[in-house]
Structure formats: C-alpha cells, structure tokens
C-alpha cells in the first residue's frame, strides 16, 4: 500500500494506473476508520483493480462552533486498517494543499442541502460538495463509495454528480451498526458511558417507525410523534429534527406512499448523532 500526501504525486500515479486499463474504486473519508468505512473499502476491493482511500478532515464542512479541531485523527491506525481491508493507496493531503492561499472556488447544490441537516449546519454541504468534487478531479474514480449513514450527503453527491455530468458511478452501502444498533461513527468515542447507553434510542425509534409502517400506518405525523415520545424518554436526548421525506427531493411527506427516507438528528449530551432508514427504495 502506498501513501501519498502530495496531490500531484497521487494524481500522476493514479493516472498512470488508469492508462494501463485499471479501474479505480474510491472511498473518501475523514479517517479514524471503523467498520463502516472498512465495509466501503472491502466493497471497492471486490469491484475494482485499484482501491484509493482518502483521509482528509475537511475544514470547509465544519461550522465555526463544530468539532474540527477535536475531530479524532490517527494515521498509523488508519493505515493498518485500510491495508488489511484491501486499500492500495491512502491519499492524505494537507489542508494547505487542498485550500492554498487565495482559494476561491466552491460547489453549491441548492434546495436539498437546505433541508434536514442543512438547517442546523449551514454551509456544511457546500463544504462537502466542494471537497468531493476536488477529490473526484484528483482521483478520477470509476466508482466512488459512500455510506447510507450520511444519507443526505449521499443524495447530495448523487445529485451533484448527475447535474455536473461527472463521469463516474456512485454506490451507497448499508449502515454498519454496533451490536446494540448504534450506527458506527468516528465521533462515538466521545460519548460518556451514560450518553453511550442512551445513544441506541435513535435506532430504536427507527425500528418503532418500521413497525408502525408494517402494521399499516402511513400518517407521517403519527409516526414522528411516536418516535419523539420514545426519544424524549431519555433525559439527556434533545431532538434536532425527525424527518420523513421524499427520497429524491427530501421534501417532507404527509403520507408514506412508496419510498421514503426517515432520518433524524438527536443531541445526546453535547454530541449530535444522526441515523436513518429507507422504506420502499434505495438511494
Ligand atoms: P466520514 O469519515 O465520517 O466522512 O465517512 C466516510 C464515509 O464512510 C461516508 O461515505 C460515510 O457515510 C461512511 N460511513 C460512516 N459511518 C458509516 C457506517 N456506520 N456505516 C456505513 N458507512 C459509514
């Protein structure tokens, strides 16, 4: 496995590999890898000749009060895990390399970025769309892999790739969970014991929604209210949003017809956790 820190070197190496006819699978991450990331790397390994994993904690997607500085970082550990999962290349650029002095160019996806997480994280998806575009330009992947864990992000990236005629496929892989249902996240390590024991309530509320839908309930207000009640039974939990939306345009639904994205963000203590479930379709 090779590690590239310089953009030009990574770009040159991958370009040569592509000229030999090798297909490139790409997994963009912010590092501190866990089983969720590794599932994407393994899938990329199965389907591509060259597997590129990027590790870059992207300052442009963090708000001023968010945890950019505190975001966990451990390159040595990530190297070991990425190699064991089949990565050929780790691309680990510097902030200076990605955003040199005088940097002025951003990619903005409208409407769908203003909903759900976009409401409480203004500018977040502009940062995401910009870094992902830059990484796609550098790596030139045939297939890029994202997790359903960040469902809105995956929907935004798919929209962007389609709208901007990017010549690659986007694959969205299932959410990997802890045994008690908590969706894996690099940030979970910051939960106190008490917070950690409350955290599975997000998944529990999604399962409650699933049961209601299975028993015939289509009224999204009723489903959201039942989810709310369950989450509020945990003292330390504060709901940011619960959304039941159209899987394509993320507009809120009054009734569930065919497909829907049920997504939520909940603060547990100081930590903001997200989770989601899709009914009747896929991203
Ligand atoms: P991050 O490092 O948090 O930016 O995540 C990098 C990629 O891994 C994104 O496409 C995420 O959606 C995906 N990912 C993160 N956590 C999970 C998980 N628990 N299951 C599946 N994919 C995940």
Boltz pocket constraint, residues with backbone or C-beta under 6 A from the ligand:
constraints:
  - pocket:
      binder: B
      contacts: [[A, 28], [A, 29], [A, 30], [A, 31], [A, 35], [A, 36], [A, 37], [A, 39], [A, 40], [A, 145], [A, 146], [A, 147], [A, 148], [A, 149], [A, 150], [A, 173], [A, 174], [A, 175], [A, 176], [A, 177], [A, 183], [A, 184], [A, 185], [A, 186]]
      max_distance: 6.0
